[in-house]
């Protein structure tokens, strides 16, 4: 049986360095002065800038959102919470803005306060979210159309339909029912079905049995 090879990171850090550079997420190290100290290869591919260009920039140059503009407040909050995840927009070198999710982590290294921010491109996710939002809006419109169609069928039906509560109070009645029962539209909320039954023993018995069965 072959012996498992155990990596010794104290002697060889090439794997960790390779992994850091090839991550699918961009990584930015930034100090309290908003200066970009270092980035990985993905950061350059995502932003369109070279490492040298990014390391000569400040956060506000690439992040024009509120948190980027008010970096001091953001930094104070991060220093307290230690980790903040939020969505923002980054500015590509060519000028367009793209959606990102940023997980900012506050760390202290050799007496210096910095943030290591992991930045994920969420443009595709935003597209899917927008498509779902549009689909839900369309579904709501279709449901509303169906309700309106059902309401029209209910109102225009030649058969009398009455919707009553368990106490026989009218909730809704269509035009045919109003005509047959002699009830005006404004009287519907104040009408009880029991009151329309004839005051005969047989009729009252049937009404009583009907409601007891319910």
C-alpha positions as CSV (number, residue, x, y, z in Angstrom):
1,X,0.0,0.0,0.0
2,X,1.4,3.3,-1.1
3,X,2.3,5.7,1.7
4,X,0.3,9.0,1.7
5,X,2.4,12.0,0.8
6,X,2.0,14.7,3.5
7,X,2.8,18.2,2.4
8,X,5.2,20.2,4.6
9,X,4.0,23.8,4.4
10,X,6.9,24.9,6.6
11,X,9.3,23.9,4.0
12,X,7.3,24.4,0.8
13,X,4.6,27.0,0.5
14,X,4.3,26.7,-3.3
15,X,1.0,25.0,-3.2
16,X,-0.6,27.6,-0.9
17,X,0.8,30.4,-3.1
18,X,-0.4,28.7,-6.3
19,X,-3.9,28.2,-4.8
20,X,-4.1,31.8,-3.6
21,X,-3.3,33.0,-7.1
22,X,-5.6,30.7,-9.0
23,X,-8.7,31.1,-6.8
24,X,-11.9,31.8,-8.7
25,X,-12.5,34.7,-6.3
26,X,-10.4,37.9,-6.2
27,X,-8.5,38.8,-3.1
28,X,-7.6,42.3,-2.1
29,X,-5.4,43.4,0.9
30,X,-6.2,46.9,1.9
31,X,-4.9,49.1,4.8
32,X,-6.7,51.6,7.0
33,X,-5.7,54.4,4.6
34,X,-7.8,52.8,1.8
35,X,-4.6,51.8,-0.1
36,X,-4.6,48.5,-2.0
37,X,-1.5,46.6,-0.8
38,X,-1.7,43.5,-2.8
39,X,-4.1,41.4,-5.0
40,X,-4.1,37.9,-6.5
41,X,-4.2,37.1,-10.2
42,X,-8.0,36.7,-10.3
43,X,-8.4,40.4,-9.1
44,X,-6.6,41.5,-12.3
45,X,-8.7,39.3,-14.6
46,X,-11.9,40.5,-12.9
47,X,-11.1,44.2,-12.9
48,X,-9.1,44.5,-16.1
49,X,-6.2,46.3,-14.2
50,X,-2.7,45.0,-13.8
51,X,-1.4,44.3,-10.3
52,X,0.8,47.3,-10.5
53,X,-2.2,49.5,-11.4
54,X,-4.4,48.1,-8.6
55,X,-1.6,48.5,-6.1
56,X,-1.3,52.2,-7.0
57,X,-5.1,52.8,-6.5
58,X,-7.4,53.3,-3.5
59,X,-10.6,51.5,-2.7
60,X,-12.7,54.4,-3.9
61,X,-11.1,54.1,-7.4
62,X,-12.6,50.7,-8.0
63,X,-15.5,50.7,-5.6
64,X,-17.7,53.8,-6.3
65,X,-20.5,52.6,-4.0
66,X,-21.4,54.2,-0.6
67,X,-19.0,51.9,1.3
68,X,-16.2,52.8,-1.0
69,X,-16.9,56.5,-0.8
70,X,-17.2,56.5,3.0
71,X,-14.3,54.1,3.7
72,X,-13.6,55.5,7.2
73,X,-17.0,54.6,8.5
74,X,-16.8,51.2,6.8
75,X,-13.3,50.6,8.4
76,X,-14.5,51.5,11.9
77,X,-17.5,49.1,11.5
78,X,-15.2,46.3,10.2
79,X,-12.7,46.8,13.0
80,X,-15.6,46.3,15.5
81,X,-17.3,43.4,13.8
82,X,-14.1,41.8,12.4
83,X,-16.0,40.4,9.4
84,X,-18.6,42.0,7.0
85,X,-20.2,40.5,3.9
86,X,-22.0,42.8,1.5
87,X,-22.9,43.4,-2.1
88,X,-21.4,46.3,-4.1
89,X,-20.4,47.3,-7.6
90,X,-16.8,47.5,-8.9
91,X,-15.6,49.6,-11.8
92,X,-13.9,47.7,-14.6
93,X,-10.9,49.3,-16.2
94,X,-13.0,49.8,-19.4
95,X,-15.5,51.8,-17.4
96,X,-18.5,49.6,-16.9
97,X,-19.8,48.5,-13.4
98,X,-20.3,44.9,-12.4
99,X,-21.9,43.3,-9.3
100,X,-19.7,41.7,-6.7
101,X,-20.1,40.2,-3.2
102,X,-17.4,41.2,-0.8
103,X,-16.4,39.3,2.4
104,X,-14.1,41.7,4.3
105,X,-12.0,40.3,7.1
106,X,-10.2,42.5,9.6
107,X,-6.7,41.2,10.6
108,X,-3.6,42.6,12.3
109,X,-0.3,41.6,10.8
110,X,3.1,42.7,12.2
111,X,1.5,45.7,13.9
112,X,-0.4,46.8,10.9
113,X,-4.2,46.8,10.6
114,X,-5.5,45.5,7.2
115,X,-8.5,43.9,5.6
116,X,-8.3,40.8,3.5
117,X,-11.3,41.0,1.2
118,X,-12.6,38.0,-0.8
119,X,-14.5,39.4,-3.8
120,X,-16.9,37.2,-5.9
121,X,-18.3,38.2,-9.2
122,X,-22.1,37.8,-8.9
123,X,-23.2,39.1,-12.3
124,X,-24.6,35.7,-13.3
125,X,-26.4,35.4,-10.0
126,X,-28.0,38.8,-10.5
127,X,-29.2,37.9,-13.9
128,X,-30.9,34.8,-12.5
129,X,-32.4,36.8,-9.7
130,X,-33.8,39.3,-12.2
131,X,-35.2,36.5,-14.4
132,X,-36.9,35.0,-11.3
133,X,-38.3,38.4,-10.3
134,X,-39.7,38.9,-13.8
135,X,-41.2,35.4,-13.8
136,X,-42.8,36.0,-10.4
137,X,-44.2,39.3,-11.7
138,X,-45.6,37.6,-14.7
139,X,-47.2,34.8,-12.5
140,X,-48.8,37.4,-10.3
141,X,-50.2,39.1,-13.4
142,X,-51.6,35.8,-14.7
143,X,-53.2,35.1,-11.3
144,X,-54.8,38.5,-11.3
145,X,-56.1,37.9,-14.8
146,X,-57.5,34.5,-13.7
147,X,-59.2,36.1,-10.6
148,X,-60.7,38.8,-12.8
149,X,-61.9,36.2,-15.3
150,X,-63.4,34.1,-12.5
151,X,-65.1,37.2,-11.0
152,X,-66.7,38.0,-14.4
153,X,-68.0,34.4,-14.7
154,X,-69.4,34.6,-11.2
155,X,-71.1,37.9,-11.8
156,X,-72.5,37.1,-15.2
157,X,-73.6,33.5,-14.5
158,X,-77.3,32.8,-15.3
159,X,-77.5,30.7,-12.1
160,X,-77.8,32.3,-8.7
161,X,-74.6,32.0,-6.6
162,X,-74.3,33.1,-3.0
163,X,-71.2,32.9,-0.8
164,X,-72.2,32.8,2.9
165,X,-70.4,32.6,6.2
166,X,-71.2,29.8,8.7
167,X,-73.6,32.1,10.4
168,X,-75.4,32.5,7.0
169,X,-74.3,36.1,6.6
170,X,-73.8,37.0,2.9
171,X,-70.3,37.5,1.8
172,X,-70.9,37.7,-1.9
173,X,-73.8,37.2,-4.2
174,X,-73.9,37.4,-8.0
175,X,-76.4,39.4,-10.1
176,X,-78.8,36.5,-10.7
177,X,-79.0,35.8,-6.9
178,X,-79.7,39.5,-6.1
179,X,-82.4,39.5,-8.7
180,X,-84.1,36.3,-7.6
181,X,-83.8,37.1,-3.9
182,X,-84.7,40.7,-4.2
183,X,-81.6,41.9,-2.5
184,X,-79.9,45.2,-3.4
185,X,-76.0,45.2,-3.8
186,X,-75.6,47.6,-0.9
187,X,-77.7,45.2,1.3
188,X,-75.4,42.2,0.8
189,X,-73.2,42.8,3.8
190,X,-76.2,43.0,6.1
191,X,-78.2,40.0,4.8
192,X,-78.4,36.6,6.4
193,X,-79.5,33.6,4.4
194,X,-81.6,32.3,7.3
195,X,-83.7,35.4,7.2
196,X,-84.8,34.5,3.6
197,X,-86.2,31.1,4.5
198,X,-90.0,30.9,4.8
199,X,-91.3,31.0,8.4
200,X,-92.8,27.6,8.1
201,X,-91.9,24.6,10.5
202,X,-90.7,22.5,7.5
203,X,-88.6,25.2,6.0
204,X,-87.0,26.2,9.3
205,X,-86.3,22.6,10.1
206,X,-84.5,22.1,6.8
207,X,-82.4,25.3,7.4
208,X,-81.5,24.1,10.9
209,X,-80.5,20.6,9.7
210,X,-78.4,22.1,6.8
211,X,-76.4,24.4,9.2
212,X,-76.0,21.6,11.7
213,X,-74.5,19.3,9.0
214,X,-72.0,22.0,8.1
